[in-house]
Amino acid sequence: MKLASLLDPALVKVDIKATLLADVIKELLGLISAKNPGFDMKEVLNAVLARETLSSTAIGSGFAIPHARTDEVDDLIIAVGLCKQGLKLKSPDKKAVQIFVLILTPKSVPRYFLQTLSAVATFAKTPNVVANLIKAKDSNEVIEVFFDANIEVAQKLRVMDIISDRLVTVHPESTLRDVANLFFKYKISGLPVVDDGGVLLGEVTDIDLLKFAMPNYQTLLANLAELPESEPLEELLREEDKISVKKVMTTPMASVKPDSSITEVVALMLFKGARRVAVVDNGKLIGIISARDIIDRIVRG
């Protein structure tokens, strides 16, 4: 199914003058309301803005994808607005947002919802797409740009539909200090380890660091009365800038291919105890998916 096939010329506006996000969304909801008698614009606006308070839906490249799940619609609906002057939102690349793709889907049947979000994100990365959209004189020309990009909406939810663009890694020669600093900076508990070519070698976790600090923990647990009086982290603190990741890392790391299903990832987490799963394409790491990612994207949307 082509992304362009989901668009309706009546739900495209090529010259939005609004300077506030809420007003842009109101204009797009007005297009939807005109085609759907009884549509409660106020309720849907509140739902869309509530989603924005969780985190900005500006994705970079001049695009934002405001969205909501609401029973004011019976099926997935997309409205597109062009704001040529651009709005300053919390965009990852700091670029002004000129293209707004509003997506609404029912709460009960979010069919193709995440796949559509993913398809729009892919469309946004297509070369020259923003310039071509901004040049469009009417809604039909906008839809033509979507058709020319030839973006497919996947039939099933894949790993690639929900992984984050942010990828933080370490090298085998990185130090434990480097690892600890990244854990603290990004509020994470594990990092993939890759070589100079981006090939996945394994992972290093907070538990790996603790095992380094207490290498004989299994013996100590057998006789708690003989636990040492010294702090177990003293050795780690003394050696953190000398010990390399390759000495403490775990191998292998649970991994899947980009087109793997979310069910496969969940199974690895539940039955194999994987706290995070690597997404690997031809041996190279392209992303990480965690249980939090699944909750954030699928449950929260």
N, C-alpha and C positions, 0 to 999 in steps of 0.2 A: 504494500500500500504506500503510495507516494504521499509525502507530507503535503504537497501542493493540492492534492485531491481533497484534503480536509478543509480547504479554505472556501469561503463564500464571498463573492465581490461585495455583497451588501454589508459585510462585516469588516470592511477595510476602509480606513480613512487616511488620506495621503498628506494632509496638512493640518496637524493638530497644533494649535497655538498656545495651549496650556503651559504654564511654567511650574506647576506642582504635580507630583506624581498622582495624588488623589484626583486631581482634575482630569488628568490623562485617562485614568481608569474610568471615571464617570462618563467621559465621552465614548469610550469603547463599550461600556455597559449600555449606554443609550442606543447604540446600534443594535445590540442584542435584544434590548427591550422592545424596540420597534418591530421585531420579527416574532416576539414571544409574548402575547397578551397575558397579563397577570404576573409577569416577571417582576419580582420584588428587588428593584435596583439597590435600595438602601441596605437590605440584608446581605446581598452579594458583595456590595462595596465594603461593608464591615468585615466580611469574611476574607476578602482579598487583602485589605489593609492589615488585618490581624496576622495574616501570613507574613506580610512585610515586616512586622515588628519582631518576628523571630530572627530573620536575617534578610538582607536585601536580595531581591531576585535579579538584580543586575549581574550579568554573567561575563561582562567584558565584550570587547569588539563592537561597542556601541549598541548592545542588545540588553533588554530586560525581559524576563518572562514572568510577569505577575500571574498568580494562579490561585485557585481555591477549589475545594470540593464542596458542592452545595446541591441540595435537592431542588433548587429552583430551576435546574436544567435536567432533561431526561437523557441526554447523551453528551459526549464530548463536544465542546464548542470552542472555536478559536476566533479571536478578533485581533486584527493587526492595525496598529497606528504608527504613522511616521511623524516624528516631531523634529523638524529640520533644524531648529535652533539648538536642540539638545538640552537635556536636563542633567544636572550634576547630582548623581546618586552615589551610593557606596559600591562602586564598581571595582573589581579586582585590578584592572589595568588603569584605573583613574580616568578613563575616557568618558566623555559626555554620552548619555544614552539618547539615541535618536530613533531606535526601532523598538516598539513595544508589542510583544506577542502575548495577549491575554488568553489564558486557557482555563476553562471551567469544565468540571466533570461531576457527575452525581456522586454522592457519598457512598451509595450502595453498590454501584457498578463502575469502578474507576477503570474501565476498559481502555487499554492503550495509553493511559495517562502518563506514566513514567516514560514509556517508549516515545511518546510525542514530545515530552520535555527534552529527552535526549536527542531526538531528531532536530528540534529547533536549535539546540546547542551546537550540533554538528553543522547545521545550516549557517549559523552565525560565524563559523570559522572559515566558510568558503571565501576564497579570494574575491575582492571587489564587490561583495554582495551588498554592503552598506551603501556604497556609492551608486550602485545600480538601483537600489530601492529608493534612495533619496531623489534620483532623477525621474522616477516614475510619475507620470502625469495623472494617472487614475488607478482605480483598484484593479482593473484587468492587467495593467502593466506590472503592478506589484505581484500579482499571482503568477505572471509570466516569469518573473525573476525566480520565484520559488520552483516553478517547473523546470527552468533551465539548470538549477542546482541539482536536480534529480536525487533528492534525499528520500530515502526509504524510512518508513516507520516500522520497526521490527514487530513481528507477530507475537513473539514471546519476550518476556523481560529477561535481559541478559546482564551479565556482570558489568559490561561497558556502559549500561544505562544508568548506573548509580555510583560508579567509582568517582572519587574526587580528582580534580585536576592537580591538586597539591600532592607532590611526591617528595618525601624527605628520606634520604638514604645515607648510609655511611660506607666507608671503604674498609677492607680488612686491616689496613695499617692505621686507621683512625684510632685514637686513644679512648680509654674509658671516660676521661674527662669530656671529650667531644660528645660522647654518647649521653652522658649525664646532662650536659648543657642542652642538647637537643630535646631530651625528655622534658626538661623544665620549660624550655621555650615554647614547645608545641603541645604541652600537656598530654603526652602520649606515653605508652609503656613498652613500646617495642619499635625497632627499626629494621628494615631490610638491609642486608649487606650485599653490595654489588662490586664487581671489578671495574676496571677503567673503561670497559666496553659496555657497561650497563647490564652485564649478565648476572642473574640472581645466584648468590652463593649460599645464602642462609639468612638468619636474623639474629639480632642481639636484643635481649629483653631485660626488664628490670629484675626478673628472677635470676637471669644469668649473672648480673652484677652481684646480687645477694649470695649466690652460690660461690662466687669468687671470694666474697668476704668471709664466708663460712664453708670452706671446702669439706670439712668433716661433719657437716650438720647431721647426717644420718646416724653417725656414731654418737654424737652428742645427745640426740633425741632418745637414744636407747638408755642413757643414764643421765637424766636431767640434774642429778645431784652434783655432777662433776662439770657443769657448765663453767667455762673460764670467766674470770672476773673482768678481764679486759673487754673493751668494746669491740665487737666483731667487725665494725666498719672502719676501725683505725687503719688496717692494712690497705683497705680500698682507698682511703683518703691519702695515704702516703704514696701509693703506687698508681693513682688514677691517670697521671700524665705520662706514665712509662709503659703501662700494659696496653697492648694492642687488642683491637676487637677480635682478631682471628684466634686469640687464645681463649676467649670466653664465649664466642658465638655458637648458636645452635644450628645444626644442619640435619636434614634439609628443612626448608620452610614449606608449609602447605601452599599449594599453588593451583590455579585454574587458568584456562584459556579465556580470552576476551569474550568469546561467544558462549561461554558456559552459562548454565541457568543459575538463578539465585538459589534454587532448591539444592543444587550441588554444594554451593558455598555454605548454606545453613547446615547441611549434613556434615561437612568437615568440622564446623564449629561445635556441633552438638555431640557427634560420635567420635571425633578424633581430638577434641579438646583444643582446636586451633583458635587462638584469640584474635588472630588476623590472618587473612589469606592473600597471598600475592597473585597478581594478575600478570601472566607471562605470555609474551608473543615471540615465538622462535628463540626461546631462551632468555630474552631480554625482559627486564621488569618494566612494566608500563603503568602500574598502579597497585594500590592496596585497598582492600575492602575489609572493614571491621563490622562487628555486630552493630556498633553505633551508626555506621553508615546506612545499614539496612533499616534500622529503626527510623532514622532521620528522614530518609528518602521515601520509604514505602508507607510508614505509619503517619509521619508528619507531612510528607509531600513537599 
